[in-house]
Amino acid sequence: MISASSHSFLRRLLDTPGPSGYESAAATVWRSEASQFATVTRDVSGNSIAVVNPGGSPTIMLAGHIDEIGVIATYIDEQGFIYIAPIGGWDPQVLVAQRIRFLTKDGDVFGVIGKLPIHLIKPADREKASRLEDLWVDIGALNRAEAEKLVSVGDPGVIDSKLVELPNNRIASRSIDNRIGAFVVLEALRRYAEKPGSARVVAVATAQEEIGHLGGGAMTSAVGVNPQMAIVVDVTFASDHPSIDKKVVGDIKMGGGPVITRGAGISPVVATLLRETAERHKIGYSLHASGRDTSTDADAIAIAREGVATGLVSVPNRYMHSPNEIVSLDDVNHTAELLAQACRAVTATTDFTAR
């Protein structure tokens, strides 16, 4: 089970804003927690690194990206309204009428995303999707000069939404993608530290995954950590709600445990290790198939240096890239346990090359 102290840490981590490229506040929370049981550093890319059993071998990297999607101020008009561009992938319909929390050098500034009221939209246009360039943020300023005293072009922002508890040990929050992965790798490291195996295990809260078309922080941290094996933790689409096609995303149930990916870009050695570990410790899991890249940090880590044996484990997530993503804390707990046990199963003689 997730302890009360770990649950408190998870709440702080999810509630702290940290869009891609601006992860420092959330990373500070993560490093503060990690320093209680691990050796902690950070790097120029914004990655946070925690090491347990530093003299062990081989080195295993556990990676979960700490950034979230957000917005960035691009233009302030004469009336003081702020226009924004996305940081990461947004459905603009999700942004309509949301509260925005801009992160400025002088502190947080709050505003509301505005749109023409339905009464004033022509009937022929009412069914059309909103475009991001047609939305604006109203921070209450009377003009451009007043707005510019509060918010500058280039200031990032997130939706002002915090964690709420739901029945059946579930939570809803923004930033679950993928701060929940950053939480899981640190929780797994905490459990590994209580009973370490042969391996040196390094948990990394990676930066810039949501915009990391060239590898983001995962690529740079993999080179720095120099692992022989890596396990990436991200979220994946739960398919147990309306309007989702299981033939496309697979049969992924919330509460069904961690999701282990098998596929072209995944090490078969690591995938097998994860499955065998789950079965040995009676941890329920689902399988996900990936015929090409995974669109996660695993893609960058797998090709770092001369190559890293890389696996991918995901937490089922409903309503991804929205202000209210939902996960089961039972799945979070079981994913952390799977990683800790998988790390203990690795020894100095483990062969990571598929034979």
NUDOKOL-803283 format. One record per residue: residue number from 1; residue in one letter; z, y, x of N, C-alpha, C in turn. Coordinates in pm, whole numbers, plus 50000, padded with zeros to 5 digits. Layout:
BEGIN
NODE  num  residu    npz    npy    npx   capz   capy   capx    cpz    cpy    cpx
NODE  NUM       A      Z      Y      X      Z      Y      X      Z      Y      X
...
//
This chain:
BEGIN
NODE  num  residu    npz    npy    npx   capz   capy   capx    cpz    cpy    cpx
NODE    1       M  50000  49880  50083  50000  50000  50000  50000  50126  50087
NODE    2       I  49945  50233  50033  49950  50361  50101  50089  50420  50082
NODE    3       S  50155  50454  50191  50291  50506  50185  50294  50645  50123
NODE    4       A  50413  50689  50085  50429  50822  50026  50388  50930  50126
NODE    5       S  50423  50910  50254  50387  51010  50354  50237  51015  50376
NODE    6       S  50171  50897  50376  50025  50895  50390  49957  50957  50269
NODE    7       H  50014  50935  50150  49959  50995  50029  49969  51147  50035
NODE    8       S  50081  51197  50087  50098  51341  50101  49996  51397  50200
NODE    9       F  49975  51325  50309  49873  51366  50407  49735  51368  50343
NODE   10       L  49703  51268  50263  49572  51262  50198  49551  51383  50108
NODE   11       R  49653  51421  50034  49641  51539  49947  49614  51665  50029
NODE   12       R  49688  51683  50138  49666  51800  50223  49525  51800  50280
NODE   13       L  49480  51682  50320  49348  51671  50382  49237  51704  50283
NODE   14       L  49247  51652  50162  49144  51677  50061  49144  51822  50012
NODE   15       D  49261  51881  50002  49270  52017  49950  49230  52123  50051
NODE   16       T  49230  52088  50179  49195  52186  50283  49044  52197  50296
NODE   17       P  48988  52317  50288  48842  52331  50295  48788  52306  50435
NODE   18       G  48667  52250  50442  48604  52226  50571  48459  52188  50558
NODE   19       P  48373  52282  50515  48230  52250  50506  48170  52228  50644
NODE   20       S  48056  52163  50648  47990  52129  50775  47976  52252  50864
NODE   21       G  48019  52236  50989  48014  52345  51084  48136  52435  51082
NODE   22       Y  48220  52417  50979  48340  52499  50963  48460  52408  50930
NODE   23       E  48470  52298  51004  48569  52195  50971  48707  52220  51029
NODE   24       S  48728  52330  51101  48847  52344  51184  48978  52333  51107
NODE   25       A  48988  52388  50986  49114  52383  50912  49149  52239  50874
NODE   26       A  49052  52167  50821  49075  52026  50785  49102  51942  50909
NODE   27       A  49030  51971  51017  49049  51896  51142  49189  51919  51198
NODE   28       T  49242  52038  51183  49378  52067  51229  49479  51981  51154
NODE   29       V  49461  51967  51023  49550  51882  50943  49542  51738  50992
NODE   30       W  49421  51689  51018  49401  51551  51065  49467  51528  51200
NODE   31       R  49446  51620  51293  49502  51604  51427  49654  51610  51426
NODE   32       S  49711  51695  51342  49856  51704  51332  49915  51572  51288
NODE   33       E  49852  51508  51192  49899  51377  51145  49880  51271  51254
NODE   34       A  49764  51273  51319  49734  51172  51421  49829  51181  51539
NODE   35       S  49877  51300  51571  49961  51319  51689  50097  51251  51676
NODE   36       Q  50131  51205  51556  50258  51136  51536  50259  50996  51597
NODE   37       F  50140  50937  51621  50138  50800  51673  50023  50775  51770
NODE   38       A  49942  50875  51802  49826  50855  51888  49812  50972  51985
NODE   39       T  49732  50951  52088  49695  51059  52180  49574  51131  52122
NODE   40       V  49583  51262  52106  49484  51337  52028  49414  51441  52114
NODE   41       T  49283  51448  52100  49202  51553  52163  49098  51601  52063
NODE   42       R  49022  51702  52103  48909  51749  52023  48798  51788  52119
NODE   43       D  48676  51803  52067  48565  51837  52156  48489  51958  52104
NODE   44       V  48391  52001  52182  48319  52124  52152  48235  52112  52024
NODE   45       S  48201  51990  51983  48122  51970  51861  48205  51979  51735
NODE   46       G  48338  51985  51750  48425  51991  51634  48486  51858  51596
NODE   47       N  48458  51752  51673  48516  51622  51646  48662  51618  51688
NODE   48       S  48743  51542  51614  48883  51518  51648  48898  51371  51683
NODE   49       I  48969  51342  51793  48972  51207  51850  49116  51164  51869
NODE   50       A  49152  51045  51819  49287  50990  51833  49278  50850  51893
NODE   51       V  49357  50824  51998  49348  50700  52074  49479  50623  52067
NODE   52       V  49468  50491  52041  49581  50401  52045  49548  50287  52142
NODE   53       N  49649  50241  52215  49633  50135  52316  49529  50176  52421
NODE   54       P  49553  50287  52490  49452  50343  52580  49411  50251  52695
NODE   55       G  49497  50157  52734  49461  50066  52841  49392  49939  52796
NODE   56       G  49366  49929  52665  49307  49807  52610  49157  49798  52633
NODE   57       S  49103  49681  52601  48960  49656  52614  48920  49547  52514
NODE   58       P  48801  49561  52455  48702  49669  52467  48744  49792  52386
NODE   59       T  48658  49894  52386  48684  50014  52307  48614  50005  52173
NODE   60       I  48690  50026  52067  48637  50028  51930  48649  50169  51877
NODE   61       M  48542  50221  51822  48541  50355  51760  48539  50340  51609
NODE   62       L  48635  50404  51542  48639  50412  51397  48603  50554  51358
NODE   63       A  48496  50572  51284  48445  50707  51258  48436  50736  51109
NODE   64       G  48492  50849  51068  48477  50899  50932  48455  51048  50938
NODE   65       H  48350  51097  50877  48323  51241  50892  48416  51323  50803
NODE   66       I  48461  51434  50860  48562  51517  50794  48502  51635  50721
NODE   67       D  48372  51661  50742  48310  51775  50674  48276  51743  50530
NODE   68       E  48257  51846  50452  48217  51836  50311  48099  51929  50288
NODE   69       I  48031  51911  50177  47926  52005  50142  47989  52138  50099
NODE   70       G  47914  52245  50112  47964  52376  50076  47849  52472  50053
NODE   71       V  47879  52600  50063  47777  52704  50047  47797  52807  50158
NODE   72       I  47697  52891  50177  47707  52997  50276  47646  53125  50218
NODE   73       A  47715  53238  50240  47666  53367  50188  47543  53410  50267
NODE   74       T  47435  53443  50194  47309  53480  50259  47268  53625  50233
NODE   75       Y  47315  53684  50121  47269  53819  50086  47368  53880  49989
NODE   76       I  47393  54010  50004  47478  54086  49912  47396  54200  49856
NODE   77       D  47384  54204  49723  47299  54308  49665  47376  54438  49642
NODE   78       E  47305  54540  49592  47365  54673  49577  47483  54674  49483
NODE   79       Q  47487  54581  49387  47596  54575  49290  47715  54493  49340
NODE   80       G  47701  54435  49458  47811  54357  49515  47809  54210  49481
NODE   81       F  47698  54163  49422  47686  54020  49392  47636  53947  49518
NODE   82       I  47690  53828  49540  47662  53753  49663  47572  53634  49631
NODE   83       Y  47465  53622  49707  47375  53508  49691  47404  53407  49801
NODE   84       I  47382  53280  49770  47427  53173  49857  47316  53071  49881
NODE   85       A  47330  52998  49990  47245  52883  50021  47336  52762  50037
NODE   86       P  47283  52642  50023  47368  52523  50033  47399  52486  50177
NODE   87       I  47518  52435  50200  47551  52360  50320  47558  52214  50276
NODE   88       G  47457  52137  50310  47448  52001  50259  47374  51996  50127
NODE   89       G  47379  51881  50063  47296  51855  49945  47366  51881  49813
NODE   90       W  47320  51981  49739  47378  52017  49609  47278  51995  49496
NODE   91       D  47326  51952  49383  47256  51965  49256  47299  52100  49198
NODE   92       P  47211  52199  49189  47252  52331  49142  47320  52330  49006
NODE   93       Q  47290  52228  48922  47353  52224  48790  47505  52209  48803
NODE   94       V  47548  52143  48909  47691  52122  48931  47761  52254  48966
NODE   95       L  47688  52348  49026  47748  52472  49073  47766  52577  48963
NODE   96       V  47692  52567  48856  47696  52670  48752  47838  52689  48699
NODE   97       A  47885  52813  48702  48015  52855  48647  48135  52806  48727
NODE   98       Q  48113  52748  48845  48225  52705  48928  48290  52823  48999
NODE   99       R  48416  52806  49035  48484  52903  49120  48455  52869  49266
NODE  100       I  48426  52971  49344  48395  52954  49487  48506  53016  49571
NODE  101       R  48543  52947  49675  48644  52992  49770  48576  53022  49903
NODE  102       F  48547  53148  49930  48487  53187  50057  48595  53186  50166
NODE  103       L  48556  53138  50283  48648  53130  50397  48609  53241  50494
NODE  104       T  48684  53349  50494  48649  53466  50574  48749  53485  50688
NODE  105       K  48718  53574  50780  48807  53598  50894  48941  53655  50852
NODE  106       D  48947  53715  50735  49072  53774  50687  49140  53691  50580
NODE  107       G  49090  53570  50556  49150  53484  50455  49053  53448  50345
NODE  108       D  49104  53378  50245  49019  53329  50137  48985  53440  50037
NODE  109       V  48860  53440  49993  48813  53531  49888  48754  53445  49777
NODE  110       F  48794  53470  49653  48753  53387  49541  48649  53458  49455
NODE  111       G  48559  53379  49402  48456  53434  49314  48410  53328  49216
NODE  112       V  48321  53368  49127  48269  53280  49023  48117  53280  49030
NODE  113       I  48057  53163  49023  47911  53155  49020  47862  53193  48882
NODE  114       G  47776  53294  48878  47728  53347  48751  47587  53298  48717
NODE  115       K  47559  53301  48588  47428  53265  48536  47410  53337  48402
NODE  116       L  47288  53365  48366  47261  53430  48238  47319  53346  48123
NODE  117       P  47397  53405  48031  47453  53329  47919  47342  53268  47832
NODE  118       I  47372  53156  47770  47272  53085  47691  47217  53172  47578
NODE  119       H  47298  53264  47526  47251  53351  47417  47130  53435  47459
NODE  120       L  47122  53465  47591  47018  53554  47642  46903  53479  47708
NODE  121       I  46914  53346  47712  46806  53265  47770  46704  53235  47661
NODE  122       K  46579  53258  47690  46475  53230  47591  46476  53082  47555
NODE  123       P  46456  53050  47427  46461  52910  47384  46376  52817  47470
NODE  124       A  46259  52864  47513  46170  52779  47592  46228  52749  47730
NODE  125       D  46323  52832  47776  46379  52816  47910  46513  52743  47912
NODE  126       R  46569  52717  47793  46704  52662  47789  46714  52521  47846
NODE  127       E  46607  52446  47844  46609  52308  47895  46573  52301  48042
NODE  128       K  46539  52414  48101  46500  52413  48241  46623  52407  48332
NODE  129       A  46610  52336  48442  46721  52324  48537  46744  52456  48608
NODE  130       S  46869  52484  48637  46902  52603  48715  46858  52585  48859
NODE  131       R  46813  52694  48920  46778  52693  49062  46884  52772  49138
NODE  132       L  46915  52725  49258  47022  52789  49334  46991  52936  49362
NODE  133       E  46864  52968  49385  46828  53106  49417  46842  53200  49296
NODE  134       D  46860  53142  49178  46879  53225  49058  47026  53245  49023
NODE  135       L  47116  53184  49102  47259  53197  49079  47319  53298  49177
NODE  136       W  47433  53350  49144  47500  53445  49231  47651  53424  49220
NODE  137       V  47725  53482  49315  47871  53474  49312  47926  53613  49286
NODE  138       D  48010  53621  49184  48074  53746  49144  48217  53744  49196
NODE  139       I  48248  53829  49294  48385  53835  49349  48463  53954  49293
NODE  140       G  48405  54022  49194  48474  54135  49131  48448  54268  49198
NODE  141       A  48362  54271  49299  48333  54396  49370  48248  54488  49284
NODE  142       L  48264  54619  49308  48189  54716  49230  48054  54749  49292
NODE  143       N  48039  54725  49423  47915  54758  49490  47908  54681  49623
NODE  144       R  47794  54697  49695  47775  54625  49821  47882  54662  49925
NODE  145       A  47912  54788  49938  48009  54830  50040  48144  54764  50017
NODE  146       E  48187  54757  49892  48316  54695  49862  48311  54545  49889
NODE  147       A  48199  54481  49850  48185  54337  49871  48185  54305  50019
NODE  148       E  48116  54387  50101  48105  54359  50243  48238  54376  50317
NODE  149       K  48334  54445  50257  48467  54452  50316  48543  54321  50299
NODE  150       L  48496  54240  50204  48564  54114  50174  48491  53993  50227
NODE  151       V  48357  53992  50211  48276  53876  50249  48160  53923  50333
NODE  152       S  48130  53849  50439  48017  53879  50526  47908  53774  50511
NODE  153       V  47784  53817  50529  47676  53719  50538  47713  53619  50648
NODE  154       G  47699  53491  50617  47737  53386  50711  47873  53326  50685
NODE  155       D  47950  53385  50593  48078  53323  50557  48053  53199  50472
NODE  156       P  48120  53087  50504  48103  52966  50424  48197  52966  50304
NODE  157       G  48171  52875  50213  48260  52859  50098  48256  52718  50045
NODE  158       V  48356  52685  49965  48360  52555  49895  48396  52582  49750
NODE  159       I  48372  52484  49666  48421  52494  49529  48573  52489  49530
NODE  160       D  48635  52575  49452  48781  52582  49449  48834  52475  49352
NODE  161       S  48844  52353  49402  48887  52239  49322  48982  52155  49406
NODE  162       K  49094  52113  49349  49194  52037  49424  49216  51900  49363
NODE  163       L  49287  51816  49437  49311  51678  49397  49392  51672  49269
NODE  164       V  49352  51580  49181  49432  51547  49063  49449  51396  49057
NODE  165       E  49566  51354  49009  49596  51212  48994  49543  51163  48859
NODE  166       L  49480  51045  48860  49429  50983  48738  49499  50849  48717
NODE  167       P  49489  50790  48598  49549  50658  48576  49487  50551  48666
NODE  168       N  49555  50438  48676  49506  50320  48749  49489  50347  48898
NODE  169       N  49579  50433  48951  49582  50460  49095  49451  50519  49144
NODE  170       R  49393  50607  49065  49269  50675  49102  49295  50824  49117
NODE  171       I  49212  50888  49197  49222  51031  49218  49085  51095  49199
NODE  172       A  49085  51222  49163  48963  51302  49157  48981  51425  49244
NODE  173       S  48876  51459  49319  48884  51574  49408  48745  51610  49458
NODE  174       R  48725  51734  49503  48611  51766  49586  48642  51714  49726
NODE  175       S  48542  51703  49809  48555  51667  49951  48588  51520  49976
NODE  176       I  48595  51438  49872  48617  51295  49895  48507  51242  49985
NODE  177       D  48383  51289  49965  48274  51260  50058  48277  51366  50168
NODE  178       N  48326  51334  50287  48380  51203  50318  48516  51218  50384
NODE  179       R  48595  51313  50335  48728  51324  50394  48809  51198  50369
NODE  180       I  48768  51121  50267  48837  50994  50245  48808  50899  50360
NODE  181       G  48690  50907  50421  48659  50826  50538  48741  50867  50657
NODE  182       A  48758  50998  50677  48843  51046  50786  48987  51000  50766
NODE  183       F  49032  50998  50641  49166  50947  50612  49175  50798  50643
NODE  184       V  49077  50721  50600  49082  50575  50618  49088  50537  50765
NODE  185       V  49005  50601  50849  49005  50560  50990  49139  50594  51056
NODE  186       L  49204  50702  51013  49334  50735  51072  49442  50643  51017
NODE  187       E  49435  50609  50889  49530  50514  50832  49515  50377  50896
NODE  188       A  49392  50335  50922  49369  50209  50992  49427  50214  51133
NODE  189       L  49408  50326  51201  49462  50341  51336  49615  50337  51333
NODE  190       R  49675  50398  51232  49821  50396  51218  49870  50251  51206
NODE  191       R  49802  50174  51123  49843  50034  51104  49817  49951  51229
NODE  192       Y  49708  49978  51298  49680  49908  51423  49787  49940  51528
NODE  193       A  49832  50065  51531  49933  50107  51629  50064  50032  51609
NODE  194       E  50094  49992  51486  50218  49919  51458  50215  49778  51518
NODE  195       K  50095  49723  51533  50079  49589  51592  49944  49584  51663
NODE  196       P  49934  49646  51780  49804  49654  51847  49758  49519  51900
NODE  197       G  49625  49505  51904  49564  49387  51963  49519  49416  52104
NODE  198       S  49410  49351  52145  49359  49368  52281  49284  49499  52299
NODE  199       A  49224  49550  52193  49128  49659  52204  49194  49796  52216
NODE  200       R  49126  49883  52285  49151  50028  52278  49080  50077  52154
NODE  201       V  49153  50137  52063  49093  50180  51937  49100  50332  51927
NODE  202       V  48986  50391  51893  48973  50536  51888  48923  50575  51749
NODE  203       A  49005  50649  51676  48963  50703  51547  48905  50842  51569
NODE  204       V  48790  50869  51507  48724  50999  51523  48695  51058  51386
NODE  205       A  48743  51179  51364  48704  51257  51246  48583  51339  51288
NODE  206       T  48465  51290  51254  48343  51351  51304  48305  51475  51224
NODE  207       A  48228  51562  51288  48185  51689  51228  48037  51684  51192
NODE  208       Q  48000  51766  51095  47861  51799  51066  47774  51681  51020
NODE  209       E  47834  51582  50957  47753  51470  50908  47660  51514  50795
NODE  210       E  47707  51602  50707  47627  51641  50591  47501  51718  50629
NODE  211       I  47498  51771  50751  47378  51841  50797  47323  51777  50924
NODE  212       G  47376  51659  50959  47349  51599  51090  47222  51521  51099
NODE  213       H  47108  51586  51077  46980  51514  51081  46950  51458  51220
NODE  214       L  47012  51514  51322  46993  51465  51459  47117  51391  51509
NODE  215       G  47208  51356  51421  47324  51279  51462  47456  51350  51448
NODE  216       G  47454  51485  51437  47577  51560  51417  47682  51528  51522
NODE  217       G  47809  51538  51482  47917  51508  51573  47929  51362  51609
NODE  218       A  47873  51274  51526  47880  51131  51554  47811  51097  51685
NODE  219       M  47697  51157  51710  47622  51129  51832  47700  51173  51955
NODE  220       T  47751  51297  51952  47821  51347  52070  47954  51274  52092
NODE  221       S  48025  51242  51986  48153  51174  52002  48135  51031  52050
NODE  222       A  48027  50966  52007  48002  50829  52054  47977  50825  52204
NODE  223       V  47907  50925  52254  47884  50932  52398  48017  50955  52471
NODE  224       G  48101  51043  52416  48228  51073  52480  48328  50959  52475
NODE  225       V  48336  50892  52361  48431  50782  52344  48386  50657  52420
NODE  226       N  48254  50636  52427  48196  50524  52501  48241  50389  52447
NODE  227       P  48223  50364  52317  48271  50237  52260  48171  50123  52281
NODE  228       Q  48223  50002  52276  48136  49885  52272  48107  49844  52127
NODE  229       M  48195  49883  52037  48180  49852  51894  48225  49973  51814
NODE  230       A  48163  49994  51700  48201  50104  51612  48198  50058  51467
NODE  231       I  48290  50111  51389  48287  50092  51244  48292  50230  51180
NODE  232       V  48190  50260  51103  48182  50388  51031  48235  50368  50889
NODE  233       V  48315  50462  50843  48365  50459  50705  48311  50579  50630
NODE  234       D  48243  50552  50521  48189  50657  50436  48214  50617  50291
NODE  235       V  48157  50692  50199  48162  50655  50057  48024  50605  50015
NODE  236       T  48023  50527  49908  47896  50481  49853  47903  50491  49702
NODE  237       F  47789  50474  49635  47782  50495  49491  47846  50378  49416
NODE  238       A  47953  50405  49342  48001  50306  49247  47900  50295  49134
NODE  239       S  47871  50172  49094  47767  50152  48991  47826  50106  48859
NODE  240       D  47957  50130  48840  48022  50084  48717  48046  50198  48619
NODE  241       H  47947  50288  48609  47955  50394  48508  47817  50414  48448
NODE  242       P  47806  50484  48336  47677  50497  48269  47571  50565  48355
NODE  243       S  47446  50534  48324  47327  50602  48378  47297  50571  48523
NODE  244       I  47354  50464  48577  47324  50428  48714  47261  50289  48716
NODE  245       D  47164  50269  48801  47085  50146  48805  47135  50055  48916
NODE  246       K  47196  49943  48879  47248  49849  48978  47137  49787  49061
NODE  247       K  47018  49783  49007  46906  49726  49084  46872  49815  49203
NODE  248       V  46910  49940  49195  46883  50034  49304  46999  50042  49402
NODE  249       V  47122  50053  49351  47237  50077  49439  47324  49955  49460
NODE  250       G  47302  49849  49382  47384  49730  49396  47496  49727  49293
NODE  251       D  47568  49615  49291  47678  49596  49197  47808  49633  49266
NODE  252       I  47845  49760  49257  47960  49814  49329  48062  49863  49227
NODE  253       K  48176  49797  49222  48279  49831  49124  48394  49905  49188
NODE  254       M  48440  50011  49123  48562  50077  49166  48678  49982  49146
NODE  255       G  48760  49966  49249  48867  49869  49244  48828  49734  49299
NODE  256       G  48700  49720  49337  48650  49594  49391  48670  49578  49539
NODE  257       G  48728  49679  49604  48753  49670  49747  48646  49738  49829
NODE  258       P  48657  49730  49961  48558  49794  50049  48420  49734  50031
NODE  259       V  48320  49814  50065  48180  49772  50056  48126  49757  50197
NODE  260       I  48084  49637  50233  48033  49608  50366  47881  49611  50362
NODE  261       T  47822  49692  50448  47675  49703  50452  47617  49601  50547
NODE  262       R  47510  49537  50501  47426  49452  50585  47287  49512  50584
NODE  263       G  47219  49512  50699  47086  49569  50697  47026  49589  50833
NODE  264       A  46908  49650  50830  46826  49661  50951  46893  49743  51060
NODE  265       G  46970  49843  51023  47032  49929  51123  47176  49892  51154
NODE  266       I  47223  49781  51101  47363  49740  51116  47372  49619  51209
NODE  267       S  47470  49620  51298  47492  49505  51386  47532  49384  51304
NODE  268       P  47457  49273  51313  47497  49152  51241  47628  49095  51292
NODE  269       V  47658  49121  51419  47785  49074  51475  47902  49143  51406
NODE  270       V  47892  49276  51390  48001  49351  51329  48009  49322  51180
NODE  271       A  47896  49311  51113  47896  49279  50970  47963  49144  50945
NODE  272       T  47933  49046  51029  47995  48914  51015  48144  48919  51042
NODE  273       L  48183  48995  51146  48324  49011  51177  48400  49070  51059
NODE  274       L  48341  49170  50995  48407  49234  50882  48420  49138  50764
NODE  275       R  48317  49063  50735  48322  48968  50623  48424  48858  50649
NODE  276       E  48423  48805  50771  48516  48697  50803  48661  48747  50802
NODE  277       T  48681  48870  50848  48815  48928  50846  48863  48948  50703
NODE  278       A  48776  48999  50617  48813  49019  50476  48850  48887  50410
NODE  279       E  48772  48784  50436  48799  48654  50376  48927  48591  50430
NODE  280       R  48951  48609  50560  49071  48552  50622  49197  48616  50565
NODE  281       H  49190  48745  50537  49308  48817  50489  49304  48841  50337
NODE  282       K  49211  48771  50271  49202  48776  50125  49189  48919  50072
NODE  283       I  49102  48995  50138  49069  49130  50094  48937  49124  50019
NODE  284       G  48938  49159  49891  48815  49158  49813  48716  49260  49865
NODE  285       Y  48588  49228  49859  48486  49321  49908  48355  49299  49833
NODE  286       S  48268  49397  49844  48132  49388  49792  48034  49403  49908
NODE  287       L  47910  49361  49884  47806  49376  49984  47705  49480  49940
NODE  288       H  47655  49556  50038  47548  49653  50013  47437  49627  50113
NODE  289       A  47314  49631  50067  47198  49605  50153  47128  49735  50188
NODE  290       S  47092  49749  50316  47022  49868  50364  46900  49827  50444
NODE  291       G  46780  49852  50390  46657  49810  50456  46608  49903  50563
NODE  292       R  46663  50026  50567  46621  50123  50669  46746  50188  50727
NODE  293       D  46743  50320  50746  46863  50389  50793  46965  50395  50679
NODE  294       T  47091  50421  50715  47198  50422  50615  47232  50562  50565
NODE  295       S  47175  50666  50628  47209  50806  50596  47357  50833  50616
NODE  296       T  47417  50768  50715  47557  50791  50752  47565  50809  50903
NODE  297       D  47686  50831  50952  47708  50842  51096  47670  50716  51171
NODE  298       A  47663  50604  51101  47629  50477  51167  47492  50486  51236
NODE  299       D  47400  50561  51179  47264  50569  51235  47266  50632  51374
NODE  300       A  47346  50736  51392  47352  50805  51522  47433  50726  51623
NODE  301       I  47544  50667  51579  47631  50595  51671  47561  50471  51725
NODE  302       A  47486  50402  51640  47421  50277  51680  47324  50295  51796
NODE  303       I  47264  50415  51808  47165  50437  51913  47217  50526  52025
NODE  304       A  47347  50552  52026  47405  50631  52136  47405  50548  52264
NODE  305       R  47391  50618  52377  47386  50551  52508  47281  50440  52506
NODE  306       E  47321  50321  52557  47229  50207  52554  47239  50129  52424
NODE  307       G  47317  50179  52329  47334  50114  52200  47478  50071  52178
NODE  308       V  47525  50083  52054  47662  50045  52018  47655  49951  51899
NODE  309       A  47724  49838  51907  47730  49744  51793  47806  49813  51680
NODE  310       T  47736  49847  51573  47792  49936  51471  47788  49872  51333
NODE  311       G  47900  49881  51263  47910  49838  51125  47939  49955  51034
NODE  312       L  47920  49934  50905  47943  50038  50804  48022  49979  50689
NODE  313       V  48136  50041  50659  48220  50004  50546  48236  50128  50457
NODE  314       S  48221  50109  50328  48224  50224  50237  48326  50206  50127
NODE  315       V  48373  50319  50075  48464  50323  49961  48383  50358  49837
NODE  316       P  48390  50277  49730  48316  50310  49608  48358  50446  49553
NODE  317       N  48259  50527  49516  48283  50666  49478  48199  50700  49356
NODE  318       R  48262  50757  49255  48189  50807  49139  48166  50957  49153
NODE  319       Y  48047  51002  49109  48014  51144  49096  48009  51215  49232
NODE  320       M  47940  51151  49327  47930  51204  49463  47866  51342  49464
NODE  321       H  47909  51425  49558  47862  51563  49575  47885  51645  49449
NODE  322       S  48006  51633  49396  48045  51713  49281  48186  51765  49305
NODE  323       P  48236  51855  49219  48373  51906  49238  48479  51802  49205
NODE  324       N  48440  51690  49143  48536  51591  49097  48486  51450  49124
NODE  325       E  48479  51415  49251  48449  51278  49289  48573  51192  49260
NODE  326       I  48552  51065  49228  48663  50977  49194  48659  50852  49281
NODE  327       V  48775  50817  49338  48790  50691  49410  48921  50624  49367
NODE  328       S  48928  50495  49395  49049  50418  49372  49130  50412  49501
NODE  329       L  49258  50445  49493  49342  50435  49611  49366  50291  49652
NODE  330       D  49346  50198  49559  49351  50056  49596  49237  50023  49693
NODE  331       D  49117  50076  49664  49004  50055  49755  49030  50121  49890
NODE  332       V  49089  50239  49888  49119  50310  50012  49216  50227  50096
NODE  333       N  49320  50177  50032  49420  50095  50102  49357  49969  50161
NODE  334       H  49276  49899  50084  49216  49775  50131  49114  49800  50242
NODE  335       T  49046  49915  50237  48951  49947  50344  49025  49973  50475
NODE  336       A  49135  50046  50469  49214  50070  50589  49268  49940  50647
NODE  337       E  49313  49852  50560  49367  49724  50606  49258  49638  50669
NODE  338       L  49139  49637  50610  49028  49562  50667  48996  49610  50808
NODE  339       L  48993  49742  50827  48961  49794  50961  49068  49758  51063
NODE  340       A  49194  49772  51024  49302  49740  51117  49296  49594  51159
NODE  341       Q  49274  49506  51062  49269  49363  51094  49144  49328  51174
NODE  342       A  49032  49393  51146  48910  49368  51222  48929  49409  51368
NODE  343       C  48999  49519  51391  49024  49563  51529  49112  49463  51602
NODE  344       R  49209  49406  51532  49296  49306  51596  49221  49178  51629
NODE  345       A  49113  49151  51555  49037  49028  51578  48947  49036  51699
NODE  346       V  48924  49155  51754  48837  49173  51869  48916  49151  51997
NODE  347       T  48858  49078  52090  48923  49055  52220  48828  49096  52333
NODE  348       A  48878  49085  52454  48798  49122  52571  48677  49032  52588
NODE  349       T  48679  48916  52525  48568  48821  52538  48470  48828  52421
NODE  350       T  48493  48916  52324  48404  48925  52209  48263  48965  52255
NODE  351       D  48164  48891  52208  48024  48918  52243  47960  48997  52129
NODE  352       F  47919  49121  52159  47863  49206  52054  47712  49197  52043
NODE  353       T  47649  49115  52128  47505  49097  52123  47470  48984  52027
NODE  354       A  47381  49011  51932  47337  48907  51839  47256  48803  51914
NODE  355       R  47297  48680  51907  47230  48572  51982  47142  48489  51889
//
